[in-house]
């Protein structure tokens, strides 16, 4: 498997003899890191990603237990619902980027958040296994491009000299959500019941909407 990857890498970069050099205007890496830590765009996008990853992992990780205990489904049916959610993520990441370009990243994410919240409400309130399964799969489609949208928006808002520090921070904070929020859902479910999965995911989606609204609008990038 490594041979095709090596060949593709060689074909892609065979004409690149050196890395492109960016003018730093006398600013060192320390200055870049300080600017990154002070950047509103960086922290807003980082928190957005933490909420997004947390919602995705909480829903994908706990939906099987939810189906078994709340919807009284079979183990096989519960596994199919989880698989449908991740299939929705995969399909969305292939099919939606073109639509995102047409709508614009900012508008597209707002539309998808509203759609995902509506679907989660249906999955929560309709007491049917089939409706929960379909809505969960469609939520996967709706939220599938959030990570890419955040990175694309960050690339337009953040000066190039800060990209390495900014994207590292955003990724680190974002991925922390994959551990933190499922843990929170697990603790809540032991006290209140596994039904808390759906309202928690809805709350995380709503918080993502607030964060996305706080992200500065893309006008022009200051290098």
KAGI-V593475 format. One line per field, one symbol per residue. ss: DSSP state (H for helix, E for strand, C for the rest). phi: phi as a letter, one per 40 degrees, with the letter a starting at -180 (. if undefined). A space follows every 10 residues. Layout:
ss = ???
phi = ???
This chain:
ss = CHHHHHHHHH HHHCCCCCCC CCCCCCCCHH HHHHHHHHCH HHHHHHHHHH HHHHHHHHHH HHHHHHHHHC CCCCHHHHHH HHHHHHHHHH HHHHHCHHHH HHHCHHHHHH HHHHHHHHHH HHHHHCCCHH HHHHHHHHHH HHHCCHHHHH HHHHHHHCCH HHHHHHHHHH HHHHHHHHHH HHHHHHHHHH HHCCCHHHHH HHHHHHHHHH HHHHCCCCCC CCC
phi = .ccdcccccc ccbccccacc bbcbfgcccc cccccccccc cccccccdcc cccccccccc cbcccccccc cfcccccccc ccccccccdc ccccccdccc cccgdccccc cccccccccc cccccccbcc cccccccccd ccccbccccc ccccccccdd ccdccccccc cccdcccccc cdcccccccc cbhcdcdccc cccccccccc cccccdccba ccc
